[in-house]
Structures are given as C-alpha cells and as structure tokens.
Amino acid sequence: MEYRTLGRTGLRVSELGMGTWQTFDVRGRAAVGHCGRIAGEALGLGVNFFDTAPMYGEAERVLGKALKGAGEAVIATKVLEHSEAAARTSIERSFKLLRTDVIDLVQIHNLASWRMAAEVLKSYQREGRIRYIGITDYSVAKYPEMIEAMRTGDFDTVQIPYNLGERTCRGEILPLARELDMGVIVMTPVAPLFNSNLLLGSLARADLSFLEPYGVRTPGQALLKYLLSDPAVSTVIPATSKVERVAENAAVSTGESLPPEICERLESLI
C-alpha cells in the first residue's frame, strides 16, 4: 500500500481508504462480524483511512467495533445539523460510537449550515478532541458554495464526487485545493450515487487488455487506478461488502500512475 499526505494536515493516509455508506449500516451479530472481517482485511493490507457518518445509519457503531481502537487507523466522520446544540449532540455521539476520545477528521456533511458548524468544530479543535476539519458535498451544483467555504481557510480537507464519468472537480475544486494545500478525499470512485452500474457496466463490455501492463485486471481496478493517477487526489474511499474485494482494490496501490494517454483512452470508453 502506498501513502499520500492529506494536505496540510500532514497525516499520511493510504491511497485506498474505505467508505462505509450502506455497507456498514448493518445489524445483527453475523453482519457486524462480517464488517469486522472487512475492516481487518483492510488494516492487514495497509489501509488506514476509514470514512463514515452519522447519516449512514449503524455505520459509526459498526466501524467503531470493527476497528476496536486500532492505533494505525485514521478515522473520519461527519456532522450534518443546523443548530449548535444539535451539532454538539451529534459529535458527542460520534465519539461514543467510534470508541475514541479524539477524532482525526470531522467533516461538515453536504455543507449543512457550514458557517455555524465550522465554529463548533473549531471549538473542539481548541480542546484537542478533533484534530482536523473538512467539508463534503455529493452535488457538483454546490461547488460555488464549496469554493466559498474553501476560501475561508477554515477547512483542512474537501471530499468530492470524482470518477471516470464525473470530472467536474478538475475545473476549480482541485486546483483550489492544491493552492490551499487541502487534502482531497474522493467519494463515488467506481459508481455515481444513483447509478451503480453505469461505469462498471460500460467497462465490463470493453477490452481492457491495454491496462494489464499496469497491473489492472478488472473494471473496478481500472476505475480506481484512473483516480490514483491524479496527483491532486489524497485518498479514494470505495465501499465494499465483500472481503475479497478489499484485496482487489488494494492491489492498484503500487505507486505507478497511468500515463495521460492511457487515462484518455479510458475516458473514451464512457
């Protein structure tokens, strides 16, 4: 596993992190135990960045149990509230569910009341309970507001949708993140939120043999390797419910990037 610096935080995070939306929103001993095996496999392969959120149902609780205070794990969660009191209640619950006294990164989910939330998060930073703060949004239509928030200088990271079929972030978000030395976390790396088979289905019908010299054997690996070839990206956070998929994903983290002409060839397939 290769590691990159998460912007000005200085944190060294695995190129391939792990998302928990839907996949860790489970109940019952068997399902929770399965998530524990997924997290254990990830840790064993060098994955150290895990992203979750209160909005993901049971995911914070399940992830907290799966990691069991693993010292090497960098944990990122979120807050999505519209009053100071509700934000503090949410954050305190995250500490409890994640089984930690300090959270590495708390992000303002979908830019919800971000000016208010930023002040709350900064107060936790001053207390040493939150190390870094960031912003997220899944909608490219919100990029103008995201840029406004980024320019305040309050935020250490930005989490954005970026994949072979959605490259809007290259216009202003990624250049600004580099200018401000903000870490870039990529959500939806293998599928848009509301069309899970769009990219994987297209690549499954294509001849990908031209990627074999770069260690890419599957459509999923192609999508991940494509993103890791962008130096603006700090970490990519695919989610999976399959233990074997963790190793398949991690295998693309080799430090070798796809050349520009290969990336362009991939883009032509969508």
Buried (B, 14 or more C-beta within 10 A) or exposed (E): BBBBEBBEBEBEBBBBBBBBBEBBBBEEEEBBBBBBEBBBBBBEBBBBBBBBBBBBBBBBBBBBBBBEEBEEBBBBBBBBBEEBEBBBEBBEBBBEBBBBEEBBBBBBBBBBBBEBBBEBBEEBBEEEBBBBBBBBBBEBEBBEBBEEBBEEEBBBBBBBBBBBBBBBBEEBBBEBBEEBEBBBBBBBBBBBEEEEEBBBEBBEEBEBEEBEEBEBBBBBBBBBBBBBBBEBBBBBBBBBEEBEBBEBBBBBBBEBBBEEEBBEBBEEBB
